[in-house]
């Protein structure tokens, strides 16, 4: 009887070790379920939107942006007007300076002295240094006018680009 009980005990021990091994295997397999369920869960990366919803969203966006664009356009127009007035003022000033330079030689007769410090007779004596100053000032004004014209052209191009951008949204 001892032999039969020893056989039962050894069989029970083998069954227990097999059961323990099965539990460990099942535990290892089940232990990863939360991660697997998250990995295998289907997620939507892109949502399809109906065309009417898309059009309503675009019109809402347009209605939000349009006042800002109009305000910016008004600011640009005001700035361009200011630049244009400044350009006209500089051109008028330049013409005035040219007129002053043009009047000076005709009002006085050139002197043929040896000093070289004045170019005209005693009635309208203009020092050579003063003429050089006026000439340099004229060149600076001409440069300023050219620069302002370039700035105005650049602002106009930017304005055209910004006006073209809302047309692309349509």
Phi and psi in degrees as a GROMACS rama.xvg file:
@    title "Ramachandran Plot"
@    xaxis  label "Phi"
@    yaxis  label "Psi"
@TYPE xy
-60.9975  -40.1451  UNK-2
-65.8679  -40.9537  UNK-3
-69.8553  -35.7254  UNK-4
-69.5821  -37.247  UNK-5
-65.0483  -37.1856  UNK-6
-64.8537  -40.003  UNK-7
-66.4484  -42.6605  UNK-8
-65.5854  -43.4399  UNK-9
-66.7823  -37.7013  UNK-10
-65.6722  -40.1058  UNK-11
-65.4593  -40.445  UNK-12
-63.7755  -42.565  UNK-13
-63.4068  -40.8682  UNK-14
-64.2019  -41.1031  UNK-15
-64.9809  -43.1611  UNK-16
-66.2206  -38.2254  UNK-17
-65.913  -41.1095  UNK-18
-65.3118  -41.417  UNK-19
-63.2744  -42.9939  UNK-20
-63.6313  -40.5431  UNK-21
-65.5164  -40.019  UNK-22
-63.6107  -42.8617  UNK-23
-63.3781  -41.3164  UNK-24
-65.3674  -44.7879  UNK-25
-64.3149  -40.818  UNK-26
-62.0566  -43.296  UNK-27
-63.6568  -36.9108  UNK-28
-74.4374  -37.3909  UNK-29
-82.8922  -26.1746  UNK-30
-58.8578  -30.0695  UNK-31
-92.2994  3.52396  UNK-32
-59.2791  -43.7108  UNK-33
-59.5908  -42.2997  UNK-34
-66.7717  -43.4241  UNK-35
-63.0692  -40.1869  UNK-36
-65.1993  -34.9061  UNK-37
-71.2916  -40.4399  UNK-38
-67.9962  -41.9063  UNK-39
-82.4221  -9.44713  UNK-40
-65.3573  133.695  UNK-41
-82.0045  129.28  UNK-42
-118.309  147.588  UNK-43
-97.2394  117.144  UNK-44
-87.6204  -32.8798  UNK-45
-127.106  139.851  UNK-46
-111.622  138.599  UNK-47
-84.8934  133.148  UNK-48
-115.445  137.75  UNK-49
-69.9483  156.172  UNK-50
-63.0071  -41.8313  UNK-51
-62.0459  -37.8909  UNK-52
-63.6362  -39.7334  UNK-53
-63.8601  -44.6695  UNK-54
-64.9493  -39.6505  UNK-55
-66.6694  -37.7958  UNK-56
-65.7464  -40.3991  UNK-57
-64.4052  -43.3422  UNK-58
-67.096  -36.3236  UNK-59
-64.195  -42.5309  UNK-60
-64.5289  -42.679  UNK-61
-61.4783  -42.3724  UNK-62
-67.6812  -28.3286  UNK-63
-75.2894  -39.3795  UNK-64
-83.205  -33.3263  UNK-65
-54.3526  -45.4285  UNK-66
-61.5247  -38.3797  UNK-67
-65.3696  -43.1553  UNK-68
-62.897  -43.0794  UNK-69
-62.3667  -41.2668  UNK-70
-62.8635  -42.9462  UNK-71
-64.9746  -40.0517  UNK-72
-63.7912  -39.868  UNK-73
-62.8013  -41.3513  UNK-74
-63.8206  -40.5333  UNK-75
-65.3741  -43.9116  UNK-76
-61.299  -42.7715  UNK-77
-62.6554  -41.8133  UNK-78
-66.8885  -40.5011  UNK-79
-64.8408  -39.5633  UNK-80
-61.411  -42.8371  UNK-81
-62.4662  -43.7947  UNK-82
-64.2783  -38.4798  UNK-83
-65.6578  -42.2981  UNK-84
-63.0653  -41.1697  UNK-85
-64.9426  -40.872  UNK-86
-61.5172  -44.7134  UNK-87
-63.1293  -40.7584  UNK-88
-63.4011  -41.88  UNK-89
-66.9924  -37.7134  UNK-90
-66.266  -40.8215  UNK-91
-63.8246  -41.3361  UNK-92
-63.6245  -40.4562  UNK-93
-63.4685  -44.8723  UNK-94
-62.395  -38.9273  UNK-95
-61.6148  -44.8782  UNK-96
-64.1475  -40.6754  UNK-97
-63.4454  -39.9163  UNK-98
-63.0943  -41.5662  UNK-99
-63.583  -41.3764  UNK-100
-68.2823  -36.2041  UNK-101
-70.9173  -33.3933  UNK-102
-74.312  -34.4969  UNK-103
-60.4392  -48.453  UNK-104
-68.1039  -34.0936  UNK-105
-77.1058  -25.5069  UNK-106
-78.0864  -26.1949  UNK-107
-123.316  157.356  UNK-108
-98.9082  140.615  UNK-109
-63.2263  142.543  UNK-110
-96.0017  147.312  UNK-111
-110.702  41.7353  UNK-112
-80.4775  169.97  UNK-113
-92.3897  -16.1245  UNK-114
-67.2667  -41.6156  UNK-115
79.1261  1.51122  UNK-116
-81.8282  -26.6004  UNK-117
-125.674  153.466  UNK-118
-102.234  -18.6942  UNK-119
-128.035  169.882  UNK-120
-63.956  -177.724  UNK-121
-65.6288  -25.2679  UNK-122
-69.1908  -36.5351  UNK-123
-136.103  57.5995  UNK-124
-69.446  120.189  UNK-125
-122.931  115.865  UNK-126
-64.8664  149.562  UNK-127
-62.3001  -37.5221  UNK-128
-63.3968  -39.2898  UNK-129
-64.7217  -41.2421  UNK-130
-63.7917  -39.8546  UNK-131
-64.091  -39.4698  UNK-132
-61.4011  -46.0185  UNK-133
-63.8154  -41.1332  UNK-134
-62.5047  -43.5012  UNK-135
-64.7586  -39.8779  UNK-136
-63.3182  -40.9622  UNK-137
-61.0301  -43.2873  UNK-138
-63.582  -40.9466  UNK-139
-62.9348  -43.2112  UNK-140
-64.0116  -40.989  UNK-141
-62.1512  -42.2885  UNK-142
-63.2556  -42.5551  UNK-143
-62.7985  -39.7609  UNK-144
-63.9245  -45.2655  UNK-145
-60.2216  -42.9557  UNK-146
-63.5239  -43.0802  UNK-147
-65.2991  -37.535  UNK-148
-63.832  -42.243  UNK-149
-63.6222  -41.3295  UNK-150
-63.1791  -41.0225  UNK-151
-64.1316  -41.5637  UNK-152
-63.5577  -41.3175  UNK-153
-64.5421  -42.4173  UNK-154
-63.1613  -38.8375  UNK-155
-64.2839  -40.8837  UNK-156
-63.1389  -43.17  UNK-157
-63.8717  -38.3932  UNK-158
-64.515  -43.8629  UNK-159
-62.368  -40.7169  UNK-160
-62.2856  -44.1291  UNK-161
-68.4705  -31.7502  UNK-162
-72.2173  -31.3631  UNK-163
-75.1353  -27.0704  UNK-164
-63.0257  -44.9074  UNK-165
-63.79  -30.1577  UNK-166
-65.5692  -32.491  UNK-167
-67.1749  -35.0029  UNK-168
-64.8936  -30.4667  UNK-169
